[in-house]
Amino acid sequence: MILTEMFKDDETGYYDPEDDNTTLKLGDLRKTRLTLLQLSKMRKMDDVRSYEQAKKIEQVQLQYAPKIDAMPGGLPGM
């Protein structure tokens, strides 16, 4: 979880409160089973998050990349 996800509303649609019916009660003894629909949704969410992470890494690499015209020997003409 990203820290900013705690303080802003969920705009991306990762979480849908209507789909969340996993509230356990005192008498519930069995584990909940995941359906194929839930597994498919989790796989898609993982794909989206890994794509977003790759895009974020590309942006960071662009931001912190050394300048092309930078000379390794210092100032030009010295």
mmCIF file of the N, C-alpha and C atoms, coordinates in Angstrom:
data_MODEL
# 
_entry.id   MODEL 
# 
loop_
_atom_site.group_PDB 
_atom_site.id 
_atom_site.type_symbol 
_atom_site.label_atom_id 
_atom_site.label_alt_id 
_atom_site.label_comp_id 
_atom_site.label_asym_id 
_atom_site.label_entity_id 
_atom_site.label_seq_id 
_atom_site.pdbx_PDB_ins_code 
_atom_site.Cartn_x 
_atom_site.Cartn_y 
_atom_site.Cartn_z 
_atom_site.occupancy 
_atom_site.B_iso_or_equiv 
_atom_site.pdbx_formal_charge 
_atom_site.auth_seq_id 
_atom_site.auth_comp_id 
_atom_site.auth_asym_id 
_atom_site.auth_atom_id 
_atom_site.pdbx_PDB_model_num 
ATOM 1   N N  . MET A 1 1  ? 0.846   -1.175  0.000   1.00 0.00 ? 1  MET A N  1 
ATOM 2   C CA . MET A 1 1  ? 0.000   0.000   0.000   1.00 0.00 ? 1  MET A CA 1 
ATOM 3   C C  . MET A 1 1  ? 0.890   1.236   0.000   1.00 0.00 ? 1  MET A C  1 
ATOM 4   N N  . ILE A 1 2  ? 0.522   2.207   -0.775  1.00 0.00 ? 2  ILE A N  1 
ATOM 5   C CA . ILE A 1 2  ? 1.236   3.473   -0.847  1.00 0.00 ? 2  ILE A CA 1 
ATOM 6   C C  . ILE A 1 2  ? 0.649   4.399   0.210   1.00 0.00 ? 2  ILE A C  1 
ATOM 7   N N  . LEU A 1 3  ? 1.514   5.220   0.809   1.00 0.00 ? 3  LEU A N  1 
ATOM 8   C CA . LEU A 1 3  ? 1.080   6.095   1.893   1.00 0.00 ? 3  LEU A CA 1 
ATOM 9   C C  . LEU A 1 3  ? -0.027  7.044   1.439   1.00 0.00 ? 3  LEU A C  1 
ATOM 10  N N  . THR A 1 4  ? 0.053   7.526   0.206   1.00 0.00 ? 4  THR A N  1 
ATOM 11  C CA . THR A 1 4  ? -0.957  8.471   -0.266  1.00 0.00 ? 4  THR A CA 1 
ATOM 12  C C  . THR A 1 4  ? -2.322  7.812   -0.443  1.00 0.00 ? 4  THR A C  1 
ATOM 13  N N  . GLU A 1 5  ? -2.353  6.487   -0.578  1.00 0.00 ? 5  GLU A N  1 
ATOM 14  C CA . GLU A 1 5  ? -3.633  5.792   -0.706  1.00 0.00 ? 5  GLU A CA 1 
ATOM 15  C C  . GLU A 1 5  ? -4.440  5.871   0.587   1.00 0.00 ? 5  GLU A C  1 
ATOM 16  N N  . MET A 1 6  ? -3.778  6.105   1.707   1.00 0.00 ? 6  MET A N  1 
ATOM 17  C CA . MET A 1 6  ? -4.486  6.187   2.979   1.00 0.00 ? 6  MET A CA 1 
ATOM 18  C C  . MET A 1 6  ? -5.212  7.517   3.135   1.00 0.00 ? 6  MET A C  1 
ATOM 19  N N  . PHE A 1 7  ? -4.717  8.582   2.504   1.00 0.00 ? 7  PHE A N  1 
ATOM 20  C CA . PHE A 1 7  ? -5.234  9.918   2.743   1.00 0.00 ? 7  PHE A CA 1 
ATOM 21  C C  . PHE A 1 7  ? -6.112  10.474  1.632   1.00 0.00 ? 7  PHE A C  1 
ATOM 22  N N  . LYS A 1 8  ? -6.186  9.818   0.501   1.00 0.00 ? 8  LYS A N  1 
ATOM 23  C CA . LYS A 1 8  ? -7.041  10.315  -0.568  1.00 0.00 ? 8  LYS A CA 1 
ATOM 24  C C  . LYS A 1 8  ? -8.093  9.269   -0.913  1.00 0.00 ? 8  LYS A C  1 
ATOM 25  N N  . ASP A 1 9  ? -9.143  9.720   -1.544  1.00 0.00 ? 9  ASP A N  1 
ATOM 26  C CA . ASP A 1 9  ? -10.205 8.808   -1.950  1.00 0.00 ? 9  ASP A CA 1 
ATOM 27  C C  . ASP A 1 9  ? -9.693  7.876   -3.036  1.00 0.00 ? 9  ASP A C  1 
ATOM 28  N N  . ASP A 1 10 ? -10.296 6.705   -3.103  1.00 0.00 ? 10 ASP A N  1 
ATOM 29  C CA . ASP A 1 10 ? -9.893  5.715   -4.090  1.00 0.00 ? 10 ASP A CA 1 
ATOM 30  C C  . ASP A 1 10 ? -10.471 6.097   -5.445  1.00 0.00 ? 10 ASP A C  1 
ATOM 31  N N  . GLU A 1 11 ? -9.658  6.714   -6.281  1.00 0.00 ? 11 GLU A N  1 
ATOM 32  C CA . GLU A 1 11 ? -10.117 7.155   -7.593  1.00 0.00 ? 11 GLU A CA 1 
ATOM 33  C C  . GLU A 1 11 ? -9.888  6.099   -8.664  1.00 0.00 ? 11 GLU A C  1 
ATOM 34  N N  . THR A 1 12 ? -8.938  5.194   -8.434  1.00 0.00 ? 12 THR A N  1 
ATOM 35  C CA . THR A 1 12 ? -8.571  4.245   -9.466  1.00 0.00 ? 12 THR A CA 1 
ATOM 36  C C  . THR A 1 12 ? -9.505  3.053   -9.545  1.00 0.00 ? 12 THR A C  1 
ATOM 37  N N  . GLY A 1 13 ? -10.293 2.803   -8.513  1.00 0.00 ? 13 GLY A N  1 
ATOM 38  C CA . GLY A 1 13 ? -11.250 1.721   -8.564  1.00 0.00 ? 13 GLY A CA 1 
ATOM 39  C C  . GLY A 1 13 ? -10.685 0.372   -8.160  1.00 0.00 ? 13 GLY A C  1 
ATOM 40  N N  . TYR A 1 14 ? -9.640  0.341   -7.342  1.00 0.00 ? 14 TYR A N  1 
ATOM 41  C CA . TYR A 1 14 ? -9.110  -0.933  -6.888  1.00 0.00 ? 14 TYR A CA 1 
ATOM 42  C C  . TYR A 1 14 ? -10.068 -1.612  -5.905  1.00 0.00 ? 14 TYR A C  1 
ATOM 43  N N  . TYR A 1 15 ? -10.744 -0.823  -5.105  1.00 0.00 ? 15 TYR A N  1 
ATOM 44  C CA . TYR A 1 15 ? -11.585 -1.377  -4.057  1.00 0.00 ? 15 TYR A CA 1 
ATOM 45  C C  . TYR A 1 15 ? -13.036 -0.997  -4.299  1.00 0.00 ? 15 TYR A C  1 
ATOM 46  N N  . ASP A 1 16 ? -13.901 -1.971  -4.255  1.00 0.00 ? 16 ASP A N  1 
ATOM 47  C CA . ASP A 1 16 ? -15.324 -1.743  -4.401  1.00 0.00 ? 16 ASP A CA 1 
ATOM 48  C C  . ASP A 1 16 ? -16.009 -2.247  -3.127  1.00 0.00 ? 16 ASP A C  1 
ATOM 49  N N  . PRO A 1 17 ? -16.553 -1.342  -2.323  1.00 0.00 ? 17 PRO A N  1 
ATOM 50  C CA . PRO A 1 17 ? -17.155 -1.783  -1.059  1.00 0.00 ? 17 PRO A CA 1 
ATOM 51  C C  . PRO A 1 17 ? -18.342 -2.717  -1.231  1.00 0.00 ? 17 PRO A C  1 
ATOM 52  N N  . GLU A 1 18 ? -19.007 -2.670  -2.367  1.00 0.00 ? 18 GLU A N  1 
ATOM 53  C CA . GLU A 1 18 ? -20.136 -3.559  -2.591  1.00 0.00 ? 18 GLU A CA 1 
ATOM 54  C C  . GLU A 1 18 ? -19.685 -5.003  -2.771  1.00 0.00 ? 18 GLU A C  1 
ATOM 55  N N  . ASP A 1 19 ? -18.459 -5.196  -3.263  1.00 0.00 ? 19 ASP A N  1 
ATOM 56  C CA . ASP A 1 19 ? -17.940 -6.549  -3.452  1.00 0.00 ? 19 ASP A CA 1 
ATOM 57  C C  . ASP A 1 19 ? -17.376 -7.135  -2.163  1.00 0.00 ? 19 ASP A C  1 
ATOM 58  N N  . ASP A 1 20 ? -17.212 -6.318  -1.149  1.00 0.00 ? 20 ASP A N  1 
ATOM 59  C CA . ASP A 1 20 ? -16.604 -6.768  0.093   1.00 0.00 ? 20 ASP A CA 1 
ATOM 60  C C  . ASP A 1 20 ? -17.671 -7.343  1.016   1.00 0.00 ? 20 ASP A C  1 
ATOM 61  N N  . ASN A 1 21 ? -17.818 -8.639  0.968   1.00 0.00 ? 21 ASN A N  1 
ATOM 62  C CA . ASN A 1 21 ? -18.761 -9.310  1.863   1.00 0.00 ? 21 ASN A CA 1 
ATOM 63  C C  . ASN A 1 21 ? -18.016 -10.365 2.677   1.00 0.00 ? 21 ASN A C  1 
ATOM 64  N N  . THR A 1 22 ? -16.814 -10.018 3.124   1.00 0.00 ? 22 THR A N  1 
ATOM 65  C CA . THR A 1 22 ? -15.972 -10.968 3.825   1.00 0.00 ? 22 THR A CA 1 
ATOM 66  C C  . THR A 1 22 ? -15.966 -10.747 5.326   1.00 0.00 ? 22 THR A C  1 
ATOM 67  N N  . THR A 1 23 ? -16.965 -10.059 5.851   1.00 0.00 ? 23 THR A N  1 
ATOM 68  C CA . THR A 1 23 ? -17.016 -9.825  7.284   1.00 0.00 ? 23 THR A CA 1 
ATOM 69  C C  . THR A 1 23 ? -17.288 -11.142 7.998   1.00 0.00 ? 23 THR A C  1 
ATOM 70  N N  . LEU A 1 24 ? -16.398 -11.506 8.893   1.00 0.00 ? 24 LEU A N  1 
ATOM 71  C CA . LEU A 1 24 ? -16.546 -12.767 9.613   1.00 0.00 ? 24 LEU A CA 1 
ATOM 72  C C  . LEU A 1 24 ? -17.306 -12.552 10.907  1.00 0.00 ? 24 LEU A C  1 
ATOM 73  N N  . LYS A 1 25 ? -18.054 -13.562 11.293  1.00 0.00 ? 25 LYS A N  1 
ATOM 74  C CA . LYS A 1 25 ? -18.813 -13.534 12.536  1.00 0.00 ? 25 LYS A CA 1 
ATOM 75  C C  . LYS A 1 25 ? -18.178 -14.529 13.517  1.00 0.00 ? 25 LYS A C  1 
ATOM 76  N N  . LEU A 1 26 ? -18.651 -14.529 14.722  1.00 0.00 ? 26 LEU A N  1 
ATOM 77  C CA . LEU A 1 26 ? -18.081 -15.379 15.757  1.00 0.00 ? 26 LEU A CA 1 
ATOM 78  C C  . LEU A 1 26 ? -18.230 -16.865 15.426  1.00 0.00 ? 26 LEU A C  1 
ATOM 79  N N  . GLY A 1 27 ? -19.315 -17.266 14.802  1.00 0.00 ? 27 GLY A N  1 
ATOM 80  C CA . GLY A 1 27 ? -19.554 -18.676 14.519  1.00 0.00 ? 27 GLY A CA 1 
ATOM 81  C C  . GLY A 1 27 ? -18.922 -19.180 13.234  1.00 0.00 ? 27 GLY A C  1 
ATOM 82  N N  . ASP A 1 28 ? -18.267 -18.329 12.470  1.00 0.00 ? 28 ASP A N  1 
ATOM 83  C CA . ASP A 1 28 ? -17.650 -18.755 11.214  1.00 0.00 ? 28 ASP A CA 1 
ATOM 84  C C  . ASP A 1 28 ? -16.380 -19.540 11.515  1.00 0.00 ? 28 ASP A C  1 
ATOM 85  N N  . LEU A 1 29 ? -16.384 -20.823 11.169  1.00 0.00 ? 29 LEU A N  1 
ATOM 86  C CA . LEU A 1 29 ? -15.237 -21.670 11.460  1.00 0.00 ? 29 LEU A CA 1 
ATOM 87  C C  . LEU A 1 29 ? -14.452 -22.040 10.202  1.00 0.00 ? 29 LEU A C  1 
ATOM 88  N N  . ARG A 1 30 ? -15.067 -21.963 9.053   1.00 0.00 ? 30 ARG A N  1 
ATOM 89  C CA . ARG A 1 30 ? -14.397 -22.370 7.822   1.00 0.00 ? 30 ARG A CA 1 
ATOM 90  C C  . ARG A 1 30 ? -13.694 -21.190 7.162   1.00 0.00 ? 30 ARG A C  1 
ATOM 91  N N  . LYS A 1 31 ? -12.667 -21.516 6.411   1.00 0.00 ? 31 LYS A N  1 
ATOM 92  C CA . LYS A 1 31 ? -11.986 -20.484 5.638   1.00 0.00 ? 31 LYS A CA 1 
ATOM 93  C C  . LYS A 1 31 ? -12.878 -20.087 4.462   1.00 0.00 ? 31 LYS A C  1 
ATOM 94  N N  . THR A 1 32 ? -12.748 -18.840 4.060   1.00 0.00 ? 32 THR A N  1 
ATOM 95  C CA . THR A 1 32 ? -13.496 -18.430 2.877   1.00 0.00 ? 32 THR A CA 1 
ATOM 96  C C  . THR A 1 32 ? -12.765 -18.932 1.642   1.00 0.00 ? 32 THR A C  1 
ATOM 97  N N  . ARG A 1 33 ? -13.521 -19.307 0.639   1.00 0.00 ? 33 ARG A N  1 
ATOM 98  C CA . ARG A 1 33 ? -12.935 -19.799 -0.602  1.00 0.00 ? 33 ARG A CA 1 
ATOM 99  C C  . ARG A 1 33 ? -13.057 -18.724 -1.668  1.00 0.00 ? 33 ARG A C  1 
ATOM 100 N N  . LEU A 1 34 ? -12.001 -18.589 -2.440  1.00 0.00 ? 34 LEU A N  1 
ATOM 101 C CA . LEU A 1 34 ? -12.012 -17.616 -3.525  1.00 0.00 ? 34 LEU A CA 1 
ATOM 102 C C  . LEU A 1 34 ? -12.668 -18.220 -4.753  1.00 0.00 ? 34 LEU A C  1 
ATOM 103 N N  . THR A 1 35 ? -13.506 -17.440 -5.393  1.00 0.00 ? 35 THR A N  1 
ATOM 104 C CA . THR A 1 35 ? -14.140 -17.893 -6.626  1.00 0.00 ? 35 THR A CA 1 
ATOM 105 C C  . THR A 1 35 ? -13.227 -17.564 -7.797  1.00 0.00 ? 35 THR A C  1 
ATOM 106 N N  . LEU A 1 36 ? -13.530 -18.127 -8.942  1.00 0.00 ? 36 LEU A N  1 
ATOM 107 C CA . LEU A 1 36 ? -12.736 -17.830 -10.140 1.00 0.00 ? 36 LEU A CA 1 
ATOM 108 C C  . LEU A 1 36 ? -12.849 -16.362 -10.525 1.00 0.00 ? 36 LEU A C  1 
ATOM 109 N N  . LEU A 1 37 ? -14.005 -15.763 -10.284 1.00 0.00 ? 37 LEU A N  1 
ATOM 110 C CA . LEU A 1 37 ? -14.185 -14.344 -10.567 1.00 0.00 ? 37 LEU A CA 1 
ATOM 111 C C  . LEU A 1 37 ? -13.264 -13.500 -9.683  1.00 0.00 ? 37 LEU A C  1 
ATOM 112 N N  . GLN A 1 38 ? -13.176 -13.855 -8.412  1.00 0.00 ? 38 GLN A N  1 
ATOM 113 C CA . GLN A 1 38 ? -12.298 -13.119 -7.502  1.00 0.00 ? 38 GLN A CA 1 
ATOM 114 C C  . GLN A 1 38 ? -10.831 -13.312 -7.874  1.00 0.00 ? 38 GLN A C  1 
ATOM 115 N N  . LEU A 1 39 ? -10.450 -14.533 -8.243  1.00 0.00 ? 39 LEU A N  1 
ATOM 116 C CA . LEU A 1 39 ? -9.070  -14.789 -8.656  1.00 0.00 ? 39 LEU A CA 1 
ATOM 117 C C  . LEU A 1 39 ? -8.723  -14.013 -9.930  1.00 0.00 ? 39 LEU A C  1 
ATOM 118 N N  . SER A 1 40 ? -9.653  -13.954 -10.858 1.00 0.00 ? 40 SER A N  1 
ATOM 119 C CA . SER A 1 40 ? -9.429  -13.213 -12.093 1.00 0.00 ? 40 SER A CA 1 
ATOM 120 C C  . SER A 1 40 ? -9.277  -11.723 -11.810 1.00 0.00 ? 40 SER A C  1 
ATOM 121 N N  . LYS A 1 41 ? -10.114 -11.208 -10.927 1.00 0.00 ? 41 LYS A N  1 
ATOM 122 C CA . LYS A 1 41 ? -10.043 -9.797  -10.570 1.00 0.00 ? 41 LYS A CA 1 
ATOM 123 C C  . LYS A 1 41 ? -8.713  -9.478  -9.884  1.00 0.00 ? 41 LYS A C  1 
ATOM 124 N N  . MET A 1 42 ? -8.252  -10.372 -9.004  1.00 0.00 ? 42 MET A N  1 
ATOM 125 C CA . MET A 1 42 ? -6.978  -10.157 -8.326  1.00 0.00 ? 42 MET A CA 1 
ATOM 126 C C  . MET A 1 42 ? -5.814  -10.204 -9.316  1.00 0.00 ? 42 MET A C  1 
ATOM 127 N N  . ARG A 1 43 ? -5.879  -11.086 -10.315 1.00 0.00 ? 43 ARG A N  1 
ATOM 128 C CA . ARG A 1 43 ? -4.827  -11.164 -11.318 1.00 0.00 ? 43 ARG A CA 1 
ATOM 129 C C  . ARG A 1 43 ? -4.782  -9.889  -12.149 1.00 0.00 ? 43 ARG A C  1 
ATOM 130 N N  . LYS A 1 44 ? -5.955  -9.381  -12.520 1.00 0.00 ? 44 LYS A N  1 
ATOM 131 C CA . LYS A 1 44 ? -6.010  -8.139  -13.286 1.00 0.00 ? 44 LYS A CA 1 
ATOM 132 C C  . LYS A 1 44 ? -5.477  -6.964  -12.474 1.00 0.00 ? 44 LYS A C  1 
ATOM 133 N N  . MET A 1 45 ? -5.824  -6.914  -11.190 1.00 0.00 ? 45 MET A N  1 
ATOM 134 C CA . MET A 1 45 ? -5.323  -5.843  -10.331 1.00 0.00 ? 45 MET A CA 1 
ATOM 135 C C  . MET A 1 45 ? -3.806  -5.923  -10.209 1.00 0.00 ? 45 MET A C  1 
ATOM 136 N N  . ASP A 1 46 ? -3.270  -7.136  -10.108 1.00 0.00 ? 46 ASP A N  1 
ATOM 137 C CA . ASP A 1 46 ? -1.817  -7.304  -10.022 1.00 0.00 ? 46 ASP A CA 1 
ATOM 138 C C  . ASP A 1 46 ? -1.150  -6.855  -11.314 1.00 0.00 ? 46 ASP A C  1 
ATOM 139 N N  . ASP A 1 47 ? -1.758  -7.172  -12.460 1.00 0.00 ? 47 ASP A N  1 
ATOM 140 C CA . ASP A 1 47 ? -1.213  -6.731  -13.740 1.00 0.00 ? 47 ASP A CA 1 
ATOM 141 C C  . ASP A 1 47 ? -1.208  -5.209  -13.847 1.00 0.00 ? 47 ASP A C  1 
ATOM 142 N N  . VAL A 1 48 ? -2.291  -4.576  -13.407 1.00 0.00 ? 48 VAL A N  1 
ATOM 143 C CA . VAL A 1 48 ? -2.377  -3.115  -13.467 1.00 0.00 ? 48 VAL A CA 1 
ATOM 144 C C  . VAL A 1 48 ? -1.348  -2.483  -12.545 1.00 0.00 ? 48 VAL A C  1 
ATOM 145 N N  . ARG A 1 49 ? -1.210  -3.020  -11.353 1.00 0.00 ? 49 ARG A N  1 
ATOM 146 C CA . ARG A 1 49 ? -0.244  -2.452  -10.406 1.00 0.00 ? 49 ARG A CA 1 
ATOM 147 C C  . ARG A 1 49 ? 1.190   -2.651  -10.879 1.00 0.00 ? 49 ARG A C  1 
ATOM 148 N N  . SER A 1 50 ? 1.506   -3.790  -11.483 1.00 0.00 ? 50 SER A N  1 
ATOM 149 C CA . SER A 1 50 ? 2.862   -3.987  -11.985 1.00 0.00 ? 50 SER A CA 1 
ATOM 150 C C  . SER A 1 50 ? 3.130   -3.063  -13.175 1.00 0.00 ? 50 SER A C  1 
ATOM 151 N N  . TYR A 1 51 ? 2.118   -2.811  -14.001 1.00 0.00 ? 51 TYR A N  1 
ATOM 152 C CA . TYR A 1 51 ? 2.268   -1.863  -15.108 1.00 0.00 ? 51 TYR A CA 1 
ATOM 153 C C  . TYR A 1 51 ? 2.491   -0.450  -14.573 1.00 0.00 ? 51 TYR A C  1 
ATOM 154 N N  . GLU A 1 52 ? 1.718   -0.055  -13.556 1.00 0.00 ? 52 GLU A N  1 
ATOM 155 C CA . GLU A 1 52 ? 1.894   1.265   -12.952 1.00 0.00 ? 52 GLU A CA 1 
ATOM 156 C C  . GLU A 1 52 ? 3.272   1.395   -12.312 1.00 0.00 ? 52 GLU A C  1 
ATOM 157 N N  . GLN A 1 53 ? 3.741   0.332   -11.674 1.00 0.00 ? 53 GLN A N  1 
ATOM 158 C CA . GLN A 1 53 ? 5.063   0.363   -11.060 1.00 0.00 ? 53 GLN A CA 1 
ATOM 159 C C  . GLN A 1 53 ? 6.151   0.508   -12.125 1.00 0.00 ? 53 GLN A C  1 
ATOM 160 N N  . ALA A 1 54 ? 6.012   -0.182  -13.256 1.00 0.00 ? 54 ALA A N  1 
ATOM 161 C CA . ALA A 1 54 ? 6.991   -0.069  -14.339 1.00 0.00 ? 54 ALA A CA 1 
ATOM 162 C C  . ALA A 1 54 ? 7.010   1.352   -14.899 1.00 0.00 ? 54 ALA A C  1 
ATOM 163 N N  . LYS A 1 55 ? 5.835   1.954   -15.051 1.00 0.00 ? 55 LYS A N  1 
ATOM 164 C CA . LYS A 1 55 ? 5.764   3.335   -15.540 1.00 0.00 ? 55 LYS A CA 1 
ATOM 165 C C  . LYS A 1 55 ? 6.395   4.298   -14.542 1.00 0.00 ? 55 LYS A C  1 
ATOM 166 N N  . LYS A 1 56 ? 6.180   4.049   -13.247 1.00 0.00 ? 56 LYS A N  1 
ATOM 167 C CA . LYS A 1 56 ? 6.766   4.911   -12.223 1.00 0.00 ? 56 LYS A CA 1 
ATOM 168 C C  . LYS A 1 56 ? 8.290   4.802   -12.246 1.00 0.00 ? 56 LYS A C  1 
ATOM 169 N N  . ILE A 1 57 ? 8.804   3.585   -12.439 1.00 0.00 ? 57 ILE A N  1 
ATOM 170 C CA . ILE A 1 57 ? 10.257  3.390   -12.511 1.00 0.00 ? 57 ILE A CA 1 
ATOM 171 C C  . ILE A 1 57 ? 10.827  4.100   -13.731 1.00 0.00 ? 57 ILE A C  1 
ATOM 172 N N  . GLU A 1 58 ? 10.127  4.045   -14.865 1.00 0.00 ? 58 GLU A N  1 
ATOM 173 C CA . GLU A 1 58 ? 10.583  4.766   -16.055 1.00 0.00 ? 58 GLU A CA 1 
ATOM 174 C C  . GLU A 1 58 ? 10.657  6.266   -15.798 1.00 0.00 ? 58 GLU A C  1 
ATOM 175 N N  . GLN A 1 59 ? 9.665   6.814   -15.113 1.00 0.00 ? 59 GLN A N  1 
ATOM 176 C CA . GLN A 1 59 ? 9.662   8.240   -14.812 1.00 0.00 ? 59 GLN A CA 1 
ATOM 177 C C  . GLN A 1 59 ? 10.817  8.614   -13.883 1.00 0.00 ? 59 GLN A C  1 
ATOM 178 N N  . VAL A 1 60 ? 11.090  7.770   -12.895 1.00 0.00 ? 60 VAL A N  1 
ATOM 179 C CA . VAL A 1 60 ? 12.180  8.042   -11.966 1.00 0.00 ? 60 VAL A CA 1 
ATOM 180 C C  . VAL A 1 60 ? 13.518  7.956   -12.689 1.00 0.00 ? 60 VAL A C  1 
ATOM 181 N N  . GLN A 1 61 ? 13.678  6.978   -13.572 1.00 0.00 ? 61 GLN A N  1 
ATOM 182 C CA . GLN A 1 61 ? 14.920  6.859   -14.333 1.00 0.00 ? 61 GLN A CA 1 
ATOM 183 C C  . GLN A 1 61 ? 15.116  8.066   -15.242 1.00 0.00 ? 61 GLN A C  1 
ATOM 184 N N  . LEU A 1 62 ? 14.042  8.559   -15.829 1.00 0.00 ? 62 LEU A N  1 
ATOM 185 C CA . LEU A 1 62 ? 14.142  9.766   -16.648 1.00 0.00 ? 62 LEU A CA 1 
ATOM 186 C C  . LEU A 1 62 ? 14.496  10.977  -15.803 1.00 0.00 ? 62 LEU A C  1 
ATOM 187 N N  . GLN A 1 63 ? 13.924  11.061  -14.633 1.00 0.00 ? 63 GLN A N  1 
ATOM 188 C CA . GLN A 1 63 ? 14.126  12.208  -13.764 1.00 0.00 ? 63 GLN A CA 1 
ATOM 189 C C  . GLN A 1 63 ? 15.565  12.266  -13.251 1.00 0.00 ? 63 GLN A C  1 
ATOM 190 N N  . TYR A 1 64 ? 16.132  11.138  -12.902 1.00 0.00 ? 64 TYR A N  1 
ATOM 191 C CA . TYR A 1 64 ? 17.453  11.117  -12.294 1.00 0.00 ? 64 TYR A CA 1 
ATOM 192 C C  . TYR A 1 64 ? 18.556  10.685  -13.258 1.00 0.00 ? 64 TYR A C  1 
ATOM 193 N N  . ALA A 1 65 ? 18.269  10.593  -14.531 1.00 0.00 ? 65 ALA A N  1 
ATOM 194 C CA . ALA A 1 65 ? 19.289  10.219  -15.510 1.00 0.00 ? 65 ALA A CA 1 
ATOM 195 C C  . ALA A 1 65 ? 20.294  11.353  -15.658 1.00 0.00 ? 65 ALA A C  1 
ATOM 196 N N  . PRO A 1 66 ? 21.573  11.018  -15.880 1.00 0.00 ? 66 PRO A N  1 
ATOM 197 C CA . PRO A 1 66 ? 22.554  12.087  -16.086 1.00 0.00 ? 66 PRO A CA 1 
ATOM 198 C C  . PRO A 1 66 ? 22.295  12.798  -17.410 1.00 0.00 ? 66 PRO A C  1 
ATOM 199 N N  . LYS A 1 67 ? 22.692  14.059  -17.462 1.00 0.00 ? 67 LYS A N  1 
ATOM 200 C CA . LYS A 1 67 ? 22.486  14.824  -18.684 1.00 0.00 ? 67 LYS A CA 1 
ATOM 201 C C  . LYS A 1 67 ? 23.369  14.260  -19.791 1.00 0.00 ? 67 LYS A C  1 
ATOM 202 N N  . ILE A 1 68 ? 22.892  14.333  -21.000 1.00 0.00 ? 68 ILE A N  1 
ATOM 203 C CA . ILE A 1 68 ? 23.625  13.791  -22.137 1.00 0.00 ? 68 ILE A CA 1 
ATOM 204 C C  . ILE A 1 68 ? 24.873  14.622  -22.424 1.00 0.00 ? 68 ILE A C  1 
ATOM 205 N N  . ASP A 1 69 ? 24.775  15.942  -22.273 1.00 0.00 ? 69 ASP A N  1 
ATOM 206 C CA . ASP A 1 69 ? 25.894  16.812  -22.607 1.00 0.00 ? 69 ASP A CA 1 
ATOM 207 C C  . ASP A 1 69 ? 26.902  16.956  -21.471 1.00 0.00 ? 69 ASP A C  1 
ATOM 208 N N  . ALA A 1 70 ? 26.736  16.219  -20.383 1.00 0.00 ? 70 ALA A N  1 
ATOM 209 C CA . ALA A 1 70 ? 27.674  16.309  -19.264 1.00 0.00 ? 70 ALA A CA 1 
ATOM 210 C C  . ALA A 1 70 ? 28.996  15.652  -19.654 1.00 0.00 ? 70 ALA A C  1 
ATOM 211 N N  . MET A 1 71 ? 30.077  16.360  -19.416 1.00 0.00 ? 71 MET A N  1 
ATOM 212 C CA . MET A 1 71 ? 31.412  15.858  -19.747 1.00 0.00 ? 71 MET A CA 1 
ATOM 213 C C  . MET A 1 71 ? 31.970  15.135  -18.524 1.00 0.00 ? 71 MET A C  1 
ATOM 214 N N  . PRO A 1 72 ? 32.591  13.972  -18.696 1.00 0.00 ? 72 PRO A N  1 
ATOM 215 C CA . PRO A 1 72 ? 33.128  13.271  -17.551 1.00 0.00 ? 72 PRO A CA 1 
ATOM 216 C C  . PRO A 1 72 ? 34.386  13.919  -16.982 1.00 0.00 ? 72 PRO A C  1 
ATOM 217 N N  . GLY A 1 73 ? 35.069  14.757  -17.763 1.00 0.00 ? 73 GLY A N  1 
ATOM 218 C CA . GLY A 1 73 ? 36.304  15.339  -17.305 1.00 0.00 ? 73 GLY A CA 1 
ATOM 219 C C  . GLY A 1 73 ? 36.153  16.665  -16.593 1.00 0.00 ? 73 GLY A C  1 
ATOM 220 N N  . GLY A 1 74 ? 34.976  17.149  -16.418 1.00 0.00 ? 74 GLY A N  1 
ATOM 221 C CA . GLY A 1 74 ? 34.777  18.416  -15.753 1.00 0.00 ? 74 GLY A CA 1 
ATOM 222 C C  . GLY A 1 74 ? 34.324  19.481  -16.724 1.00 0.00 ? 74 GLY A C  1 
ATOM 223 N N  . LEU A 1 75 ? 34.780  20.709  -16.517 1.00 0.00 ? 75 LEU A N  1 
ATOM 224 C CA . LEU A 1 75 ? 34.381  21.828  -17.369 1.00 0.00 ? 75 LEU A CA 1 
ATOM 225 C C  . LEU A 1 75 ? 35.079  21.744  -18.726 1.00 0.00 ? 75 LEU A C  1 
ATOM 226 N N  . PRO A 1 76 ? 34.383  22.040  -19.814 1.00 0.00 ? 76 PRO A N  1 
ATOM 227 C CA . PRO A 1 76 ? 35.041  22.024  -21.126 1.00 0.00 ? 76 PRO A CA 1 
ATOM 228 C C  . PRO A 1 76 ? 36.001  23.205  -21.257 1.00 0.00 ? 76 PRO A C  1 
ATOM 229 N N  . GLY A 1 77 ? 37.130  22.976  -21.919 1.00 0.00 ? 77 GLY A N  1 
ATOM 230 C CA . GLY A 1 77 ? 38.115  24.012  -22.161 1.00 0.00 ? 77 GLY A CA 1 
ATOM 231 C C  . GLY A 1 77 ? 39.129  24.181  -21.067 1.00 0.00 ? 77 GLY A C  1 
ATOM 232 N N  . MET A 1 78 ? 39.133  23.340  -20.084 1.00 0.00 ? 78 MET A N  1 
ATOM 233 C CA . MET A 1 78 ? 40.128  23.480  -19.006 1.00 0.00 ? 78 MET A CA 1 
ATOM 234 C C  . MET A 1 78 ? 41.170  22.424  -19.108 1.00 0.00 ? 78 MET A C  1 
# 
